[in-house]
């Protein structure tokens, strides 16, 4: 092959994409369809609680188009980080949706493989004892036996190798557990005999679909074309175009270094990259480099339940109150602490977000001009839901009737958009495992087992 094409429908499976854009891509006879389905951008909640990023209905809507057209063309289809967090429960939820599509369109002969990304705690414990588990960043809490035991699930971001193994086994649909976002694209690129240099870089760009276009969005389709010397990216909607700036800018996306990017067993070096405006809508990229990492490492992600949350959203319109808001909040916290002096302050935390003043940047906010109104969000995070509800109710009533200096009215200080005003959010999760784990070469594919599925005998899994 002189070149091969990968159709990327959207940035997250279930986010949706225009049918006309997708069909335009299908008309170009792509060699594969690859879609990312997961992220940790929203924090540890999806992994900790075992819930999906999108609804089953949204997932079905996207997958029905992808699977029926991919099946008709007889091309590989790869789903990365299935179900959102890529854990067993997330993958099984995705398989249930696929099963319904298989039944609806009578596609029982679709050759399917699952690449699991779940990691056994005992393996992590053993690697930890060997000094082969390292915190990712300086804000990660020490990984103790207790925190490991309390972790609900652990997944690892797989590289291209196990996905490539599944493709080489003959699978036309590969459903992956947690995957490094570019890995499914790199695996398909390697499957067709092209360089990982361009497979990983193109995957880095296409995993967010048309976010690299102008105007950018994750909800539209892109085509990536790889050859021996580079790759080309082009949006499949007439409403968008790729420019050298937009594609180069997206290459900087989610990176700690301008041109170095670490992945499972690889290091992308993009220092010598060239971005060429091929047409008014497409950009060609050359000179990408993907080198073996000195030590093969995978990123581990695990979540534990840390607390419970109750929160309140309210509006503040009185300029006198807005001027004194930090002092009012501080005094309200102290009043709650005094009233519940029998509750240890180590068992709960109170946070305020004053949208319109510093709700986004907090103490880093450089603009100090006070607005005419403020959106006030405050939360109580506590050991139990009952404690969070109790403390938040007292905090809310304290601020609601707080007698600040200059106040003329004796009515409420807060405007509530909802009733009830207090929202019991439920469990709060934290990343208990956010580490890199060293692997020996022979461990790579064994860590991510490949399972073949037969849709004729498959039974839908019960998702609790």
Buried (B, 14 or more C-beta within 10 A) or exposed (E): EEEBBBBBBBBBBBBBBBEEBBEBBBEEEBBBBBBBBBBBEEBBBBBBBBBBBBEBEBBBBBBBBBBEBBBEBEBBBBBBBBBBBBBBBBBBBBBBBBBBBBEEBEBEEBBBBBBBBBBEBEBBBEBBEEEBBBBBEEEBEEBEEEBBEBBBBBBBBBBBBBBBBBBEEEBBBBBBBBBBBBBBBBBBBBBBEBBBBBBBBBBBBBBBBBBBBBEBBBBBBBBBBBBEEBBBBBBBBEEBBBBBEBBBBBBEEEBEEEBEBBBBBBBBBBEEBEBEBBEEBBBBBBBBBBEEEEEBBBBBBBBBBBBBBBBBBBBBEBEEBBBBBEEBBEBBBEBBBEEBEEBEEEBBBBEBBBBBBBBEEEEEEEEEEEBEBBBBBBBBBBBEBEBBBBBBBBBBBBBBEBEBEEBEEEEEBBEBEEEEBBBBBEEBBBBBBBBBBBBEEEBBBEBBBBEEBEBEEBEEBEBE
